[in-house]
Amino acid sequence: MDRFSPSFLFLFSLLLLSSAFASSIAELDADEPLIRQVVSSDDGADDHELLDADHHFSVFKSKFGKTYATQEEHDYRFGVFKANLRRAKRHQMLDPSAVHGVTKFSDLTSSEFRRQFLGLNRKLRLPADAHKAPILPTNDLPTDFDWRDHGAVTGVKDQGSCGSCWAFSTTGALEGAHFLATGELVSLSEQQLVDCDHECDPEEYGACDSGCNGGLMTSAFEYTLKAGGLEREEDYPYTGTDRGGCKFDKTKVVASVSNFSVVSTDEDQIAANLLKNGPLAVGINAVYMQTYIGGVSCPYICGKHLDHGVLLVGYGSSAYAPIRFKEKPYWIVKNSWGESWGENGYYKICRGRNVCGVDSMVSTVASIHTTSH
Ligand SMILES: *[C@@H]1O[C@H](CO)[C@@H](O)[C@H](O)[C@H]1NC(C)=O
């Protein structure tokens, strides 16, 4: 790719800039006790740091109900926790308009985190009959929009320790499309997708939607189209494992797919499709999400490798970022890690330059009115 080296140089100079910038940011955030602890951890006050890490680990364990089977496991997790404090500090430096710190994932290494809590399988390609969304007019888009204000979004769910993000992104988009088609908001079954959707890439053998081991939203739309639809959440509840076998009962289908399409990477087209068709299924690079607490995530550097499937539900034009960051337009992203993560389960990521790849894999689905049984 011819863009590679100039964009690398650009990012590199941003990195240099940001590390100079970041030390003053750290002081700005000094009233946030956790960040203060985290950012001061390189300042040499070893005893103090150790005491603080101990204290933060105890708070972490009681807040998230963590217990470890053996002393060895406990000590190992404490080591990982301390490494994650340093990581949160680095994220804070590179992403100053968000707040990074201790989350419920702070005792996991980044590879454990990726394996257990993400689950987008990028090896899967788009199904052959996925078409491109038509180009929509963008001249009268509102400056702020949030499908939560219009009743199209169910409560935040929790995928647990299972790489099934793709199933939650899929149900979220179909819940919205079903709401637009019927006026009814119905929570849909991820477990049906985890157990029954083994849709494969038509060309690449071996890349299939595979339960807790990952999948892709467009192939899940394809499965749902072929299967006839999805059951309600309560009729086919989530277990967070993929060993139960498929228990799909076609007579219980409540929402079906009429068609789905891939949206262009243009941000105005993404916004226009969001408004017209409801919440959108998107892929994202989740590296900053392990330490995210709140604010608008707008890292100077973030991979474009997509490893997580989430739901785009709205956007805004300005946020309560510290004053010196001025206005930061952002996307509102519904995640599937429960309400105890992020901003009540949500993530804000800045709009404008495909940050963390958020604009690069967007799909939309339409539903039809099905008679309920
Ligand atoms: C579904 O198909 C119709 C007709 O071709 C098209 O206008 C609409 O944009 C499609 N919707 C989605 C979500 O792909």
The ligand as an SDF file (V2000), in Angstrom:
LIG
                    3D

 14 14  0  0  0  0  0  0  0  0999 V2000
  -33.1190   -3.6210    1.7740 C   0  0  0  0  0  0  0  0  0  0  0  0
  -33.4790   -3.5870    0.4080 O   0  0  0  0  0  0  0  0  0  0  0  0
  -34.0810   -2.3740   -0.0060 C   0  0  0  0  0  0  0  0  0  0  0  0
  -34.5250   -2.5480   -1.4330 C   0  0  0  0  0  0  0  0  0  0  0  0
  -33.4910   -2.9960   -2.2480 O   0  0  0  0  0  0  0  0  0  0  0  0
  -33.0770   -1.2340    0.1580 C   0  0  0  0  0  0  0  0  0  0  0  0
  -33.6570    0.0020   -0.2220 O   0  0  0  0  0  0  0  0  0  0  0  0
  -32.6750   -1.1490    1.6280 C   0  0  0  0  0  0  0  0  0  0  0  0
  -31.6760   -0.1740    1.7710 O   0  0  0  0  0  0  0  0  0  0  0  0
  -32.1240   -2.5070    2.0800 C   0  0  0  0  0  0  0  0  0  0  0  0
  -31.8910   -2.4250    3.5080 N   0  0  0  0  0  0  0  0  0  0  0  0
  -30.7910   -2.8770    4.0660 C   0  0  0  0  0  0  0  0  0  0  0  0
  -30.7120   -2.7010    5.5390 C   0  0  0  0  0  0  0  0  0  0  0  0
  -29.9100   -3.4270    3.4450 O   0  0  0  0  0  0  0  0  0  0  0  0
  1  2  1  0
  1 10  1  0
  2  3  1  0
  3  4  1  0
  3  6  1  0
  4  5  1  0
  6  7  1  0
  6  8  1  0
  8  9  1  0
  8 10  1  0
 10 11  1  0
 11 12  1  0
 12 13  1  0
 12 14  2  0
M  END
$$$$
